[in-house]
Amino acid sequence: MIIVTTSEMQHNFDKYLSLVMSGQEIVVTQNGQAVGRFVPQNTTTSYLTDSLLGILKDNSNWDTIRTENVDSKQMGNVQTAEGTDSKEDDYTEYYRSCEFRMDEPIAIAFLQSKGILPETAKRCHIGFDKSWISPTILKRFSESASAFHSVPVPAPMPRLIIPISKSSYIARAMFSDSQVPYYNVGHAGLFLPDALYNGQKAVFVTEGVFDALSVIQCGGNALALNSTGNMSLLVDLLQKKPTKATLLLALNNDKTGGLASKKLQQELKLLDIPFQVAYLSGEYKDPNEHLKADAVEFKKAVSSALEYSVF
């Protein structure tokens, strides 16, 4: 039997799924309490048997069990995975492990489809998880698994991992037929907000992550709102910590982007933050679409916006 935390299970799902398929039993814990159990198909009755024998109880505290086992040097076949759960998860190590996987062919192919070089993605600490699974689904699965009946194992899927903060990230689907292209783990705030304070004279403000990456790839400095609904986050940040940089507004070339741009301009005027509108999308939907259609012209648009900015 192997005991793992929910965080460890999420970050290494493919590893533990393989162990289950090879006959191992996995107990999932959260805050020291057992919340579920993964068992091989042919041993699903063992959970009920253990419960009847009193081996596993609903109020089992696995931290206590681990300590007792170590002190008595009677670990037997119980293996523990390092890591503890907390109210706010820290995904820093997970991000690092995902960065190392960015050379996977599927990740490179997806970036190429967006016109983004692997070097650009790595520069922004974007990573790849070939067998990502939603933490929410994993939690629900764990809760269902503790009810003594067989439930289907959630299918892991390849996704780009886009860090937002140490406790939140975006899992971007690799295939167009995904029902949830973007999955937010934690709160999807601003992408690369430090661009406001890195000493550069101008920073492009885009809607999407790939729009920001497109600008960065062409020599610009950029952040992404991750949604026009996050515009208030940018305004609040600038209220608390004004920037010396000129903001170059490059939101999407559609009705929503146009309205958001006008509203943001009003807010920036009130804060006395210098800005200009940068028409990076051209005739396309957004900056990334422009990059994909004509990388040379897009780079000229970025350079032109920087050249004519008032510093």
C-alpha positions in Angstrom: 0.0 0.0 0.0 1.3 3.5 -0.9 0.2 6.6 0.8 0.2 9.9 -1.1 -1.1 13.4 -0.6 -3.6 14.9 -3.1 -1.0 17.3 -4.4 1.5 14.5 -5.0 -1.2 12.4 -6.7 -2.1 15.3 -9.0 1.5 16.1 -10.0 2.5 12.5 -10.6 -0.8 10.9 -11.7 0.7 8.9 -14.5 3.2 7.3 -12.1 0.6 6.3 -9.6 -1.8 5.1 -12.2 0.9 2.8 -13.5 1.4 1.5 -10.0 -2.4 0.8 -9.6 -2.4 -1.0 -12.9 0.5 -3.2 -11.7 -1.4 -4.2 -8.6 -0.5 -1.6 -6.0 -3.1 0.1 -3.8 -2.9 3.9 -3.4 -4.4 5.8 -0.4 -4.9 9.5 -1.0 -4.7 11.8 2.0 -5.5 15.5 2.6 -4.4 17.4 5.7 -3.4 14.0 7.2 -6.8 12.4 6.6 -7.5 9.6 4.2 -10.0 10.9 1.6 -9.9 8.1 -1.0 -8.2 5.0 -2.3 -7.2 3.8 -5.8 -7.3 0.0 -6.0 -6.8 -2.4 -8.9 -9.9 -3.7 -10.6 -9.5 -7.2 -9.3 -9.0 -6.2 -5.7 -11.8 -3.7 -5.2 -13.1 -5.7 -2.3 -10.0 -5.2 -0.3 -11.0 -1.7 0.8 -14.2 -3.0 2.4 -12.3 -5.9 4.0 -9.7 -3.6 5.5 -12.5 -1.4 6.8 -14.3 -4.3 8.5 -11.1 -5.4 10.1 -10.5 -1.9 11.4 -7.3 -1.4 9.5 -8.6 1.7 7.8 -11.1 3.9 9.5 -12.9 7.1 8.4 -11.0 9.1 11.0 -7.6 7.6 10.3 -4.9 10.2 10.7 -2.1 9.2 8.4 0.4 11.7 9.9 0.1 9.9 13.2 0.4 6.5 11.5 3.5 7.6 9.6 5.2 8.8 12.8 4.3 5.6 14.7 5.6 3.5 11.9 8.9 5.4 11.7 9.5 5.4 15.4 8.9 1.7 15.7 10.9 1.0 12.5 8.0 -1.1 11.2 7.3 0.5 7.9 6.8 -2.9 6.2 5.4 -2.4 2.6 3.9 1.1 3.3 5.6 3.7 1.2 5.0 7.4 1.8 5.3 10.2 -0.8 6.9 13.4 0.4 4.9 16.6 0.5 2.1 18.0 2.6 -1.2 19.7 1.8 -1.8 23.2 2.8 -4.7 25.7 2.4 -2.7 27.4 -0.5 -0.8 25.0 -2.7 2.7 25.8 -3.8 3.3 24.6 -7.3 6.8 25.9 -7.7 8.5 22.5 -7.9 5.7 21.3 -10.2 6.4 24.2 -12.6 10.1 23.3 -12.6 9.4 19.7 -13.5 7.1 20.8 -16.3 9.7 23.1 -17.7 12.0 20.2 -18.2 9.4 18.5 -20.4 9.0 21.4 -22.9 11.2 19.5 -25.4 8.5 16.8 -25.8 7.5 16.7 -29.5 3.8 17.2 -28.8 4.6 20.4 -26.8 6.9 21.8 -29.5 4.3 20.9 -32.2 1.5 22.8 -30.3 3.7 25.9 -29.8 4.6 25.8 -33.6 0.8 25.8 -34.3 0.7 29.1 -32.4 3.8 30.5 -34.0 5.7 30.4 -30.7 9.2 29.2 -30.4 10.1 26.8 -27.5 12.7 29.3 -26.4 10.0 32.0 -25.9 7.9 29.6 -23.8 10.8 28.5 -21.7 11.8 32.1 -21.1 8.4 32.7 -19.6 8.6 29.5 -17.5 5.9 27.7 -19.4 6.0 23.9 -19.0 4.3 20.7 -20.3 2.6 17.9 -18.5 1.8 14.9 -20.7 -0.6 13.4 -18.2 -2.3 16.3 -16.5 -5.5 15.8 -14.5 -7.8 18.4 -13.0 -7.3 18.7 -9.2 -11.0 19.1 -8.9 -11.7 15.9 -10.8 -9.1 14.1 -8.7 -10.7 15.3 -5.5 -14.1 14.1 -6.7 -12.7 10.8 -7.8 -11.0 10.4 -4.4 -14.3 11.1 -2.6 -16.1 8.6 -4.8 -13.5 6.0 -4.4 -14.0 6.1 -0.6 -17.6 4.9 -1.0 -16.6 1.2 -1.5 -17.7 1.0 -5.1 -15.9 1.0 -8.4 -15.6 4.3 -10.3 -13.9 5.1 -13.6 -10.4 6.5 -13.4 -10.2 10.1 -14.8 -8.2 10.1 -18.0 -5.0 12.2 -17.8 -4.4 14.5 -20.8 -1.4 16.5 -22.2 -1.5 20.3 -21.4 0.7 23.3 -21.3 1.2 24.5 -17.8 1.3 28.3 -17.6 2.3 29.7 -14.2 0.4 32.7 -12.9 1.6 32.6 -9.3 3.1 30.0 -7.0 -0.4 28.9 -6.1 -2.2 29.2 -9.5 -1.7 28.3 -13.1 -3.5 27.7 -16.4 -3.6 24.2 -17.9 -3.9 24.8 -21.7 -5.4 21.9 -23.7 -3.3 20.7 -26.7 -6.2 19.6 -28.9 -8.9 21.8 -30.4 -11.7 19.3 -29.6 -11.1 19.7 -25.8 -14.3 20.7 -24.0 -12.3 22.9 -21.6 -9.4 24.5 -23.6 -8.2 26.5 -20.5 -8.5 25.1 -17.0 -7.7 27.5 -14.2 -6.1 26.0 -11.1 -6.4 28.6 -8.4 -7.2 32.2 -9.5 -6.1 33.0 -13.0 -4.7 36.5 -12.5 -2.4 38.6 -14.6 0.2 36.8 -16.7 3.7 38.3 -16.2 2.6 41.4 -14.2 6.3 42.0 -13.3 6.7 43.3 -16.8 5.4 46.6 -15.4 8.4 46.9 -13.2 11.3 45.4 -15.0 12.9 48.7 -16.0 11.7 48.7 -19.7 10.1 51.9 -20.9 7.0 50.3 -22.4 4.9 47.3 -21.7 2.2 45.9 -24.1 -1.1 44.9 -22.4 -2.8 42.0 -24.2 -5.8 39.8 -23.4 -4.4 36.3 -23.9 -1.2 34.5 -22.9 -0.3 33.7 -26.5 -0.7 37.3 -27.5 1.8 38.3 -24.8 4.2 35.6 -25.9 3.8 36.8 -29.5 4.9 40.3 -28.5 7.8 39.0 -26.3 9.0 36.8 -29.2 9.2 39.9 -31.4 11.3 41.9 -28.9 8.5 43.6 -26.9 7.8 43.6 -23.2 4.3 42.3 -22.3 1.7 41.1 -19.8 -1.7 39.4 -20.4 -4.9 40.1 -18.6 -6.1 36.5 -19.1 -9.6 38.0 -19.6 -11.0 41.4 -20.0 -12.7 40.6 -16.7 -9.3 40.9 -15.1 -8.9 44.5 -16.1 -9.7 45.6 -12.5 -6.7 43.5 -11.3 -4.4 45.6 -13.4 -6.0 48.8 -12.3 -5.8 47.8 -8.6 -2.1 46.8 -9.0 -1.3 50.2 -10.6 -3.1 52.0 -7.9 -1.0 50.3 -5.2 2.2 50.3 -7.2 2.4 52.8 -10.2 4.7 52.0 -13.1 7.1 54.3 -14.8 6.5 52.4 -18.1 4.2 53.5 -20.9 1.3 51.0 -21.4 0.7 50.0 -25.0 -2.8 48.7 -25.1 -3.1 45.8 -27.6 -6.4 44.1 -26.7 -8.3 41.9 -29.1 -9.7 43.3 -32.4 -13.4 42.6 -31.5 -16.3 44.4 -29.8 -15.3 43.1 -26.3 -11.7 44.1 -26.8 -12.7 47.5 -28.0 -15.0 48.2 -25.1 -12.4 47.0 -22.6 -9.7 49.1 -24.2 -11.8 52.3 -23.9 -12.6 51.5 -20.3 -9.0 50.8 -19.5 -8.0 54.1 -21.1 -10.4 56.0 -18.8 -9.0 54.2 -15.7 -5.4 55.0 -16.7 -6.2 58.7 -17.3 -7.5 58.8 -13.7 -4.3 57.2 -12.4 -2.2 59.5 -14.6 -0.5 56.5 -16.2 0.9 57.2 -19.7 -0.5 54.9 -22.4 -1.1 54.5 -26.1 -3.2 52.2 -28.2 -1.2 49.7 -30.2 -3.0 48.1 -33.1 -1.1 44.9 -33.2 -4.0 42.7 -34.4 -4.2 44.5 -37.7 -7.0 42.8 -39.7 -6.9 39.7 -37.5 -8.7 38.7 -34.3 -5.8 39.2 -31.9 -2.0 39.7 -31.9 -1.3 36.0 -32.0 -3.5 35.4 -35.0 -1.5 38.2 -36.7 1.8 36.6 -35.8 0.7 33.2 -37.2 -0.6 34.8 -40.5 2.4 37.1 -41.1 5.3 37.0 -38.6 7.3 39.6 -40.5 4.5 42.2 -40.6 3.6 41.5 -37.0 7.2 42.1 -35.9 7.1 45.4 -37.8 3.9 46.3 -36.0 5.6 45.7 -32.6 8.6 47.7 -33.6 6.5 50.5 -34.9 4.4 50.7 -31.7 7.6 50.9 -29.6 9.2 53.5 -31.9 6.3 55.9 -31.8 5.5 55.5 -28.1 5.9 58.6 -26.0 8.2 57.9 -23.1 
